[in-house]
Amino acid sequence: MLSLEALDIIDADWLLLGTLNSKGKAYTAMESTTQQPMFQRLNAYKNHHVSIVDGSYWTSIGGPLAALQVIDDIENIMLN
């Protein structure tokens, strides 16, 4: 769960944010958070190093195919 109260401890070089749905309350909440001034002060945001990933592969599905998708996500994000 991404929380505005915890932003100071998640400031990193890269932030990969995932939600289990590309629509709905969770996705809307995540988008809303990224528009907050506190979020936009993060180094990752300033350096355009924030990406949204399909959280189902990262946290729910599991197994070798999901692991390969996570690796593909990271490769695509870091190289593009």
mmCIF file as gemmi writes it, N, C-alpha and C atoms, coordinates in Angstrom:
data_model
loop_
_atom_site.group_PDB
_atom_site.id
_atom_site.type_symbol
_atom_site.label_atom_id
_atom_site.label_alt_id
_atom_site.label_comp_id
_atom_site.label_asym_id
_atom_site.label_entity_id
_atom_site.label_seq_id
_atom_site.pdbx_PDB_ins_code
_atom_site.Cartn_x
_atom_site.Cartn_y
_atom_site.Cartn_z
_atom_site.occupancy
_atom_site.B_iso_or_equiv
_atom_site.pdbx_formal_charge
_atom_site.auth_seq_id
_atom_site.auth_asym_id
_atom_site.pdbx_PDB_model_num
ATOM 1 N N . MET Axp A 1 ? 0.849 -1.17 0 1 0 ? 1 A 1
ATOM 2 C CA . MET Axp A 1 ? 0 0 0 1 0 ? 1 A 1
ATOM 3 C C . MET Axp A 1 ? 0.895 1.234 0 1 0 ? 1 A 1
ATOM 4 N N . LEU Axp A 2 ? 0.659 2.107 -0.92 1 0 ? 2 A 1
ATOM 5 C CA . LEU Axp A 2 ? 1.396 3.36 -1.012 1 0 ? 2 A 1
ATOM 6 C C . LEU Axp A 2 ? 0.689 4.387 -0.151 1 0 ? 2 A 1
ATOM 7 N N . SER Axp A 3 ? 1.406 4.973 0.759 1 0 ? 3 A 1
ATOM 8 C CA . SER Axp A 3 ? 0.824 5.901 1.72 1 0 ? 3 A 1
ATOM 9 C C . SER Axp A 3 ? 1.578 7.225 1.68 1 0 ? 3 A 1
ATOM 10 N N . LEU Axp A 4 ? 0.833 8.323 1.658 1 0 ? 4 A 1
ATOM 11 C CA . LEU Axp A 4 ? 1.481 9.63 1.674 1 0 ? 4 A 1
ATOM 12 C C . LEU Axp A 4 ? 2.324 9.816 2.932 1 0 ? 4 A 1
ATOM 13 N N . GLU Axp A 5 ? 1.903 9.196 4.02 1 0 ? 5 A 1
ATOM 14 C CA . GLU Axp A 5 ? 2.642 9.327 5.276 1 0 ? 5 A 1
ATOM 15 C C . GLU Axp A 5 ? 4.005 8.642 5.213 1 0 ? 5 A 1
ATOM 16 N N . ALA Axp A 6 ? 4.178 7.699 4.308 1 0 ? 6 A 1
ATOM 17 C CA . ALA Axp A 6 ? 5.422 6.932 4.233 1 0 ? 6 A 1
ATOM 18 C C . ALA Axp A 6 ? 6.31 7.356 3.072 1 0 ? 6 A 1
ATOM 19 N N . LEU Axp A 7 ? 5.971 8.42 2.372 1 0 ? 7 A 1
ATOM 20 C CA . LEU Axp A 7 ? 6.75 8.803 1.198 1 0 ? 7 A 1
ATOM 21 C C . LEU Axp A 7 ? 8.21 9.089 1.519 1 0 ? 7 A 1
ATOM 22 N N . ASP Axp A 8 ? 8.473 9.646 2.682 1 0 ? 8 A 1
ATOM 23 C CA . ASP Axp A 8 ? 9.856 9.979 3.016 1 0 ? 8 A 1
ATOM 24 C C . ASP Axp A 8 ? 10.745 8.741 3.15 1 0 ? 8 A 1
ATOM 25 N N . ILE Axp A 9 ? 10.162 7.577 3.382 1 0 ? 9 A 1
ATOM 26 C CA . ILE Axp A 9 ? 10.98 6.371 3.527 1 0 ? 9 A 1
ATOM 27 C C . ILE Axp A 9 ? 11.041 5.545 2.244 1 0 ? 9 A 1
ATOM 28 N N . ILE Axp A 10 ? 10.292 5.939 1.208 1 0 ? 10 A 1
ATOM 29 C CA . ILE Axp A 10 ? 10.345 5.168 -0.03 1 0 ? 10 A 1
ATOM 30 C C . ILE Axp A 10 ? 11.095 5.892 -1.135 1 0 ? 10 A 1
ATOM 31 N N . ASP Axp A 11 ? 11.665 7.039 -0.847 1 0 ? 11 A 1
ATOM 32 C CA . ASP Axp A 11 ? 12.378 7.773 -1.882 1 0 ? 11 A 1
ATOM 33 C C . ASP Axp A 11 ? 13.586 6.952 -2.32 1 0 ? 11 A 1
ATOM 34 N N . ALA Axp A 12 ? 13.562 6.541 -3.566 1 0 ? 12 A 1
ATOM 35 C CA . ALA Axp A 12 ? 14.6 5.669 -4.102 1 0 ? 12 A 1
ATOM 36 C C . ALA Axp A 12 ? 14.966 6.142 -5.5 1 0 ? 12 A 1
ATOM 37 N N . ASP Axp A 13 ? 15.951 5.497 -6.099 1 0 ? 13 A 1
ATOM 38 C CA . ASP Axp A 13 ? 16.32 5.842 -7.473 1 0 ? 13 A 1
ATOM 39 C C . ASP Axp A 13 ? 15.184 5.528 -8.444 1 0 ? 13 A 1
ATOM 40 N N . TRP Axp A 14 ? 14.502 4.425 -8.217 1 0 ? 14 A 1
ATOM 41 C CA . TRP Axp A 14 ? 13.385 3.993 -9.061 1 0 ? 14 A 1
ATOM 42 C C . TRP Axp A 14 ? 12.22 3.586 -8.173 1 0 ? 14 A 1
ATOM 43 N N . LEU Axp A 15 ? 11.006 3.866 -8.633 1 0 ? 15 A 1
ATOM 44 C CA . LEU Axp A 15 ? 9.803 3.379 -7.966 1 0 ? 15 A 1
ATOM 45 C C . LEU Axp A 15 ? 8.96 2.647 -9.004 1 0 ? 15 A 1
ATOM 46 N N . LEU Axp A 16 ? 8.655 1.4 -8.714 1 0 ? 16 A 1
ATOM 47 C CA . LEU Axp A 16 ? 7.78 0.605 -9.562 1 0 ? 16 A 1
ATOM 48 C C . LEU Axp A 16 ? 6.508 0.366 -8.767 1 0 ? 16 A 1
ATOM 49 N N . LEU Axp A 17 ? 5.422 0.938 -9.243 1 0 ? 17 A 1
ATOM 50 C CA . LEU Axp A 17 ? 4.157 0.877 -8.526 1 0 ? 17 A 1
ATOM 51 C C . LEU Axp A 17 ? 3.225 -0.084 -9.231 1 0 ? 17 A 1
ATOM 52 N N . GLY Axp A 18 ? 2.593 -0.944 -8.467 1 0 ? 18 A 1
ATOM 53 C CA . GLY Axp A 18 ? 1.688 -1.91 -9.058 1 0 ? 18 A 1
ATOM 54 C C . GLY Axp A 18 ? 0.336 -1.903 -8.392 1 0 ? 18 A 1
ATOM 55 N N . THR Axp A 19 ? -0.656 -2.214 -9.176 1 0 ? 19 A 1
ATOM 56 C CA . THR Axp A 19 ? -2.004 -2.419 -8.681 1 0 ? 19 A 1
ATOM 57 C C . THR Axp A 19 ? -2.56 -3.646 -9.384 1 0 ? 19 A 1
ATOM 58 N N . LEU Axp A 20 ? -3.493 -4.308 -8.756 1 0 ? 20 A 1
ATOM 59 C CA . LEU Axp A 20 ? -4.022 -5.534 -9.33 1 0 ? 20 A 1
ATOM 60 C C . LEU Axp A 20 ? -5.036 -5.271 -10.443 1 0 ? 20 A 1
ATOM 61 N N . ASN Axp A 21 ? -5.488 -4.033 -10.56 1 0 ? 21 A 1
ATOM 62 C CA . ASN Axp A 21 ? -6.453 -3.682 -11.6 1 0 ? 21 A 1
ATOM 63 C C . ASN Axp A 21 ? -6 -2.418 -12.31 1 0 ? 21 A 1
ATOM 64 N N . SER Axp A 22 ? -6.283 -2.34 -13.597 1 0 ? 22 A 1
ATOM 65 C CA . SER Axp A 22 ? -5.939 -1.128 -14.342 1 0 ? 22 A 1
ATOM 66 C C . SER Axp A 22 ? -7.074 -0.112 -14.287 1 0 ? 22 A 1
ATOM 67 N N . LYS Axp A 23 ? -8.119 -0.428 -13.528 1 0 ? 23 A 1
ATOM 68 C CA . LYS Axp A 23 ? -9.263 0.466 -13.329 1 0 ? 23 A 1
ATOM 69 C C . LYS Axp A 23 ? -9.716 0.316 -11.892 1 0 ? 23 A 1
ATOM 70 N N . GLY Axp A 24 ? -10.576 1.189 -11.462 1 0 ? 24 A 1
ATOM 71 C CA . GLY Axp A 24 ? -11.186 1.046 -10.151 1 0 ? 24 A 1
ATOM 72 C C . GLY Axp A 24 ? -10.532 1.89 -9.08 1 0 ? 24 A 1
ATOM 73 N N . LYS Axp A 25 ? -10.968 1.665 -7.852 1 0 ? 25 A 1
ATOM 74 C CA . LYS Axp A 25 ? -10.555 2.488 -6.718 1 0 ? 25 A 1
ATOM 75 C C . LYS Axp A 25 ? -9.05 2.441 -6.453 1 0 ? 25 A 1
ATOM 76 N N . ALA Axp A 26 ? -8.469 1.26 -6.507 1 0 ? 26 A 1
ATOM 77 C CA . ALA Axp A 26 ? -7.04 1.142 -6.21 1 0 ? 26 A 1
ATOM 78 C C . ALA Axp A 26 ? -6.209 1.898 -7.238 1 0 ? 26 A 1
ATOM 79 N N . TYR Axp A 27 ? -6.556 1.755 -8.498 1 0 ? 27 A 1
ATOM 80 C CA . TYR Axp A 27 ? -5.815 2.448 -9.555 1 0 ? 27 A 1
ATOM 81 C C . TYR Axp A 27 ? -6.011 3.954 -9.449 1 0 ? 27 A 1
ATOM 82 N N . THR Axp A 28 ? -7.231 4.381 -9.193 1 0 ? 28 A 1
ATOM 83 C CA . THR Axp A 28 ? -7.517 5.807 -9.042 1 0 ? 28 A 1
ATOM 84 C C . THR Axp A 28 ? -6.762 6.383 -7.849 1 0 ? 28 A 1
ATOM 85 N N . ALA Axp A 29 ? -6.702 5.636 -6.754 1 0 ? 29 A 1
ATOM 86 C CA . ALA Axp A 29 ? -5.969 6.091 -5.568 1 0 ? 29 A 1
ATOM 87 C C . ALA Axp A 29 ? -4.477 6.218 -5.865 1 0 ? 29 A 1
ATOM 88 N N . MET Axp A 30 ? -3.93 5.254 -6.612 1 0 ? 30 A 1
ATOM 89 C CA . MET Axp A 30 ? -2.512 5.317 -6.959 1 0 ? 30 A 1
ATOM 90 C C . MET Axp A 30 ? -2.235 6.528 -7.849 1 0 ? 30 A 1
ATOM 91 N N . GLU Axp A 31 ? -3.063 6.745 -8.847 1 0 ? 31 A 1
ATOM 92 C CA . GLU Axp A 31 ? -2.886 7.903 -9.722 1 0 ? 31 A 1
ATOM 93 C C . GLU Axp A 31 ? -2.999 9.207 -8.936 1 0 ? 31 A 1
ATOM 94 N N . SER Axp A 32 ? -3.943 9.257 -8.025 1 0 ? 32 A 1
ATOM 95 C CA . SER Axp A 32 ? -4.13 10.444 -7.199 1 0 ? 32 A 1
ATOM 96 C C . SER Axp A 32 ? -2.893 10.721 -6.347 1 0 ? 32 A 1
ATOM 97 N N . THR Axp A 33 ? -2.321 9.67 -5.802 1 0 ? 33 A 1
ATOM 98 C CA . THR Axp A 33 ? -1.119 9.813 -4.976 1 0 ? 33 A 1
ATOM 99 C C . THR Axp A 33 ? 0.043 10.378 -5.79 1 0 ? 33 A 1
ATOM 100 N N . THR Axp A 34 ? 0.199 9.917 -7.022 1 0 ? 34 A 1
ATOM 101 C CA . THR Axp A 34 ? 1.317 10.39 -7.839 1 0 ? 34 A 1
ATOM 102 C C . THR Axp A 34 ? 1.166 11.857 -8.234 1 0 ? 34 A 1
ATOM 103 N N . GLN Axp A 35 ? -0.02 12.411 -8.077 1 0 ? 35 A 1
ATOM 104 C CA . GLN Axp A 35 ? -0.248 13.817 -8.408 1 0 ? 35 A 1
ATOM 105 C C . GLN Axp A 35 ? -0.069 14.745 -7.201 1 0 ? 35 A 1
ATOM 106 N N . GLN Axp A 36 ? 0.183 14.174 -6.046 1 0 ? 36 A 1
ATOM 107 C CA . GLN Axp A 36 ? 0.359 14.971 -4.833 1 0 ? 36 A 1
ATOM 108 C C . GLN Axp A 36 ? 1.732 15.651 -4.826 1 0 ? 36 A 1
ATOM 109 N N . PRO Axp A 37 ? 1.802 16.901 -4.37 1 0 ? 37 A 1
ATOM 110 C CA . PRO Axp A 37 ? 3.098 17.595 -4.304 1 0 ? 37 A 1
ATOM 111 C C . PRO Axp A 37 ? 4.157 16.825 -3.514 1 0 ? 37 A 1
ATOM 112 N N . MET Axp A 38 ? 3.748 16.149 -2.448 1 0 ? 38 A 1
ATOM 113 C CA . MET Axp A 38 ? 4.72 15.372 -1.657 1 0 ? 38 A 1
ATOM 114 C C . MET Axp A 38 ? 5.345 14.278 -2.508 1 0 ? 38 A 1
ATOM 115 N N . PHE Axp A 39 ? 4.54 13.606 -3.325 1 0 ? 39 A 1
ATOM 116 C CA . PHE Axp A 39 ? 5.043 12.549 -4.194 1 0 ? 39 A 1
ATOM 117 C C . PHE Axp A 39 ? 5.965 13.134 -5.259 1 0 ? 39 A 1
ATOM 118 N N . GLN Axp A 40 ? 5.586 14.265 -5.786 1 0 ? 40 A 1
ATOM 119 C CA . GLN Axp A 40 ? 6.342 14.877 -6.871 1 0 ? 40 A 1
ATOM 120 C C . GLN Axp A 40 ? 7.678 15.462 -6.416 1 0 ? 40 A 1
ATOM 121 N N . ARG Axp A 41 ? 7.909 15.492 -5.109 1 0 ? 41 A 1
ATOM 122 C CA . ARG Axp A 41 ? 9.222 15.903 -4.581 1 0 ? 41 A 1
ATOM 123 C C . ARG Axp A 41 ? 10.207 14.738 -4.504 1 0 ? 41 A 1
ATOM 124 N N . LEU Axp A 42 ? 9.732 13.531 -4.716 1 0 ? 42 A 1
ATOM 125 C CA . LEU Axp A 42 ? 10.618 12.359 -4.656 1 0 ? 42 A 1
ATOM 126 C C . LEU Axp A 42 ? 11.631 12.396 -5.799 1 0 ? 42 A 1
ATOM 127 N N . ASN Axp A 43 ? 12.839 11.952 -5.509 1 0 ? 43 A 1
ATOM 128 C CA . ASN Axp A 43 ? 13.888 11.924 -6.532 1 0 ? 43 A 1
ATOM 129 C C . ASN Axp A 43 ? 13.492 11.071 -7.733 1 0 ? 43 A 1
ATOM 130 N N . ALA Axp A 44 ? 12.868 9.936 -7.484 1 0 ? 44 A 1
ATOM 131 C CA . ALA Axp A 44 ? 12.461 9.074 -8.592 1 0 ? 44 A 1
ATOM 132 C C . ALA Axp A 44 ? 11.485 9.803 -9.509 1 0 ? 44 A 1
ATOM 133 N N . TYR Axp A 45 ? 10.562 10.543 -8.943 1 0 ? 45 A 1
ATOM 134 C CA . TYR Axp A 45 ? 9.601 11.29 -9.758 1 0 ? 45 A 1
ATOM 135 C C . TYR Axp A 45 ? 10.316 12.38 -10.558 1 0 ? 45 A 1
ATOM 136 N N . LYS Axp A 46 ? 11.179 13.13 -9.893 1 0 ? 46 A 1
ATOM 137 C CA . LYS Axp A 46 ? 11.905 14.215 -10.563 1 0 ? 46 A 1
ATOM 138 C C . LYS Axp A 46 ? 12.751 13.691 -11.722 1 0 ? 46 A 1
ATOM 139 N N . ASN Axp A 47 ? 13.277 12.478 -11.581 1 0 ? 47 A 1
ATOM 140 C CA . ASN Axp A 47 ? 14.14 11.889 -12.607 1 0 ? 47 A 1
ATOM 141 C C . ASN Axp A 47 ? 13.364 11.018 -13.604 1 0 ? 47 A 1
ATOM 142 N N . HIS Axp A 48 ? 12.028 11.079 -13.544 1 0 ? 48 A 1
ATOM 143 C CA . HIS Axp A 48 ? 11.176 10.286 -14.435 1 0 ? 48 A 1
ATOM 144 C C . HIS Axp A 48 ? 11.445 8.79 -14.289 1 0 ? 48 A 1
ATOM 145 N N . HIS Axp A 49 ? 11.643 8.36 -13.054 1 0 ? 49 A 1
ATOM 146 C CA . HIS Axp A 49 ? 11.927 6.959 -12.751 1 0 ? 49 A 1
ATOM 147 C C . HIS Axp A 49 ? 10.792 6.329 -11.945 1 0 ? 49 A 1
ATOM 148 N N . VAL Axp A 50 ? 9.563 6.659 -12.301 1 0 ? 50 A 1
ATOM 149 C CA . VAL Axp A 50 ? 8.391 6.046 -11.686 1 0 ? 50 A 1
ATOM 150 C C . VAL Axp A 50 ? 7.633 5.318 -12.784 1 0 ? 50 A 1
ATOM 151 N N . SER Axp A 51 ? 7.389 4.037 -12.582 1 0 ? 51 A 1
ATOM 152 C CA . SER Axp A 51 ? 6.664 3.246 -13.572 1 0 ? 51 A 1
ATOM 153 C C . SER Axp A 51 ? 5.566 2.452 -12.893 1 0 ? 51 A 1
ATOM 154 N N . ILE Axp A 52 ? 4.501 2.237 -13.626 1 0 ? 52 A 1
ATOM 155 C CA . ILE Axp A 52 ? 3.382 1.442 -13.135 1 0 ? 52 A 1
ATOM 156 C C . ILE Axp A 52 ? 3.472 0.056 -13.764 1 0 ? 52 A 1
ATOM 157 N N . VAL Axp A 53 ? 3.369 -0.968 -12.925 1 0 ? 53 A 1
ATOM 158 C CA . VAL Axp A 53 ? 3.45 -2.353 -13.391 1 0 ? 53 A 1
ATOM 159 C C . VAL Axp A 53 ? 2.166 -3.087 -13.021 1 0 ? 53 A 1
ATOM 160 N N . ASP Axp A 54 ? 1.945 -4.214 -13.666 1 0 ? 54 A 1
ATOM 161 C CA . ASP Axp A 54 ? 0.802 -5.075 -13.356 1 0 ? 54 A 1
ATOM 162 C C . ASP Axp A 54 ? 1.123 -5.827 -12.068 1 0 ? 54 A 1
ATOM 163 N N . GLY Axp A 55 ? 0.518 -5.403 -10.996 1 0 ? 55 A 1
ATOM 164 C CA . GLY Axp A 55 ? 0.804 -5.978 -9.686 1 0 ? 55 A 1
ATOM 165 C C . GLY Axp A 55 ? 0.466 -7.443 -9.55 1 0 ? 55 A 1
ATOM 166 N N . SER Axp A 56 ? -0.405 -7.959 -10.405 1 0 ? 56 A 1
ATOM 167 C CA . SER Axp A 56 ? -0.765 -9.378 -10.287 1 0 ? 56 A 1
ATOM 168 C C . SER Axp A 56 ? 0.439 -10.27 -10.556 1 0 ? 56 A 1
ATOM 169 N N . TYR Axp A 57 ? 1.288 -9.896 -11.504 1 0 ? 57 A 1
ATOM 170 C CA . TYR Axp A 57 ? 2.498 -10.682 -11.769 1 0 ? 57 A 1
ATOM 171 C C . TYR Axp A 57 ? 3.514 -10.535 -10.637 1 0 ? 57 A 1
ATOM 172 N N . TRP Axp A 58 ? 3.551 -9.373 -10.056 1 0 ? 58 A 1
ATOM 173 C CA . TRP Axp A 58 ? 4.559 -9.079 -9.045 1 0 ? 58 A 1
ATOM 174 C C . TRP Axp A 58 ? 4.216 -9.66 -7.676 1 0 ? 58 A 1
ATOM 175 N N . THR Axp A 59 ? 2.912 -9.842 -7.386 1 0 ? 59 A 1
ATOM 176 C CA . THR Axp A 59 ? 2.555 -10.244 -6.026 1 0 ? 59 A 1
ATOM 177 C C . THR Axp A 59 ? 1.587 -11.408 -5.914 1 0 ? 59 A 1
ATOM 178 N N . SER Axp A 60 ? 0.814 -11.688 -6.948 1 0 ? 60 A 1
ATOM 179 C CA . SER Axp A 60 ? -0.282 -12.64 -6.766 1 0 ? 60 A 1
ATOM 180 C C . SER Axp A 60 ? -0.128 -13.952 -7.516 1 0 ? 60 A 1
ATOM 181 N N . ILE Axp A 61 ? 0.27 -13.893 -8.757 1 0 ? 61 A 1
ATOM 182 C CA . ILE Axp A 61 ? 0.24 -15.094 -9.6 1 0 ? 61 A 1
ATOM 183 C C . ILE Axp A 61 ? 1.324 -16.087 -9.196 1 0 ? 61 A 1
ATOM 184 N N . GLY Axp A 62 ? 2.553 -15.648 -9.138 1 0 ? 62 A 1
ATOM 185 C CA . GLY Axp A 62 ? 3.659 -16.526 -8.773 1 0 ? 62 A 1
ATOM 186 C C . GLY Axp A 62 ? 4.03 -17.508 -9.876 1 0 ? 62 A 1
ATOM 187 N N . GLY Axp A 63 ? 5.086 -18.226 -9.674 1 0 ? 63 A 1
ATOM 188 C CA . GLY Axp A 63 ? 5.534 -19.231 -10.63 1 0 ? 63 A 1
ATOM 189 C C . GLY Axp A 63 ? 6.54 -18.672 -11.625 1 0 ? 63 A 1
ATOM 190 N N . PRO Axp A 64 ? 7.103 -19.567 -12.447 1 0 ? 64 A 1
ATOM 191 C CA . PRO Axp A 64 ? 8.174 -19.168 -13.361 1 0 ? 64 A 1
ATOM 192 C C . PRO Axp A 64 ? 7.724 -18.185 -14.448 1 0 ? 64 A 1
ATOM 193 N N . LEU Axp A 65 ? 6.505 -18.32 -14.949 1 0 ? 65 A 1
ATOM 194 C CA . LEU Axp A 65 ? 6.046 -17.394 -16 1 0 ? 65 A 1
ATOM 195 C C . LEU Axp A 65 ? 5.848 -15.987 -15.442 1 0 ? 65 A 1
ATOM 196 N N . ALA Axp A 66 ? 5.332 -15.894 -14.238 1 0 ? 66 A 1
ATOM 197 C CA . ALA Axp A 66 ? 5.187 -14.584 -13.6 1 0 ? 66 A 1
ATOM 198 C C . ALA Axp A 66 ? 6.563 -13.978 -13.329 1 0 ? 66 A 1
ATOM 199 N N . ALA Axp A 67 ? 7.503 -14.802 -12.894 1 0 ? 67 A 1
ATOM 200 C CA . ALA Axp A 67 ? 8.856 -14.313 -12.647 1 0 ? 67 A 1
ATOM 201 C C . ALA Axp A 67 ? 9.482 -13.769 -13.926 1 0 ? 67 A 1
ATOM 202 N N . LEU Axp A 68 ? 9.27 -14.467 -15.027 1 0 ? 68 A 1
ATOM 203 C CA . LEU Axp A 68 ? 9.787 -13.979 -16.308 1 0 ? 68 A 1
ATOM 204 C C . LEU Axp A 68 ? 9.136 -12.661 -16.707 1 0 ? 68 A 1
ATOM 205 N N . GLN Axp A 69 ? 7.851 -12.49 -16.402 1 0 ? 69 A 1
ATOM 206 C CA . GLN Axp A 69 ? 7.171 -11.234 -16.706 1 0 ? 69 A 1
ATOM 207 C C . GLN Axp A 69 ? 7.739 -10.098 -15.869 1 0 ? 69 A 1
ATOM 208 N N . VAL Axp A 70 ? 8.028 -10.37 -14.609 1 0 ? 70 A 1
ATOM 209 C CA . VAL Axp A 70 ? 8.633 -9.351 -13.746 1 0 ? 70 A 1
ATOM 210 C C . VAL Axp A 70 ? 9.995 -8.936 -14.311 1 0 ? 70 A 1
ATOM 211 N N . ILE Axp A 71 ? 10.787 -9.907 -14.715 1 0 ? 71 A 1
ATOM 212 C CA . ILE Axp A 71 ? 12.097 -9.604 -15.31 1 0 ? 71 A 1
ATOM 213 C C . ILE Axp A 71 ? 11.92 -8.784 -16.586 1 0 ? 71 A 1
ATOM 214 N N . ASP Axp A 72 ? 10.962 -9.153 -17.424 1 0 ? 72 A 1
ATOM 215 C CA . ASP Axp A 72 ? 10.688 -8.382 -18.638 1 0 ? 72 A 1
ATOM 216 C C . ASP Axp A 72 ? 10.261 -6.956 -18.297 1 0 ? 72 A 1
ATOM 217 N N . ASP Axp A 73 ? 9.416 -6.805 -17.28 1 0 ? 73 A 1
ATOM 218 C CA . ASP Axp A 73 ? 8.993 -5.468 -16.867 1 0 ? 73 A 1
ATOM 219 C C . ASP Axp A 73 ? 10.199 -4.619 -16.471 1 0 ? 73 A 1
ATOM 220 N N . ILE Axp A 74 ? 11.052 -5.178 -15.638 1 0 ? 74 A 1
ATOM 221 C CA . ILE Axp A 74 ? 12.231 -4.444 -15.165 1 0 ? 74 A 1
ATOM 222 C C . ILE Axp A 74 ? 13.137 -4.081 -16.35 1 0 ? 74 A 1
ATOM 223 N N . GLU Axp A 75 ? 13.372 -5.034 -17.221 1 0 ? 75 A 1
ATOM 224 C CA . GLU Axp A 75 ? 14.228 -4.78 -18.391 1 0 ? 75 A 1
ATOM 225 C C . GLU Axp A 75 ? 13.632 -3.652 -19.252 1 0 ? 75 A 1
ATOM 226 N N . ASN Axp A 76 ? 12.347 -3.724 -19.537 1 0 ? 76 A 1
ATOM 227 C CA . ASN Axp A 76 ? 11.712 -2.695 -20.356 1 0 ? 76 A 1
ATOM 228 C C . ASN Axp A 76 ? 11.754 -1.327 -19.702 1 0 ? 76 A 1
ATOM 229 N N . ILE Axp A 77 ? 11.519 -1.282 -18.411 1 0 ? 77 A 1
ATOM 230 C CA . ILE Axp A 77 ? 11.52 -0.007 -17.687 1 0 ? 77 A 1
ATOM 231 C C . ILE Axp A 77 ? 12.926 0.585 -17.66 1 0 ? 77 A 1
ATOM 232 N N . MET Axp A 78 ? 13.917 -0.219 -17.347 1 0 ? 78 A 1
ATOM 233 C CA . MET Axp A 78 ? 15.269 0.295 -17.193 1 0 ? 78 A 1
ATOM 234 C C . MET Axp A 78 ? 15.937 0.671 -18.524 1 0 ? 78 A 1
ATOM 235 N N . LEU Axp A 79 ? 15.565 -0.026 -19.584 1 0 ? 79 A 1
ATOM 236 C CA . LEU Axp A 79 ? 16.236 0.231 -20.878 1 0 ? 79 A 1
ATOM 237 C C . LEU Axp A 79 ? 15.503 1.233 -21.758 1 0 ? 79 A 1
ATOM 238 N N . ASN Axp A 80 ? 14.263 1.568 -21.39 1 0 ? 80 A 1
ATOM 239 C CA . ASN Axp A 80 ? 13.512 2.514 -22.236 1 0 ? 80 A 1
ATOM 240 C C . ASN Axp A 80 ? 13.36 3.853 -21.59 1 0 ? 80 A 1
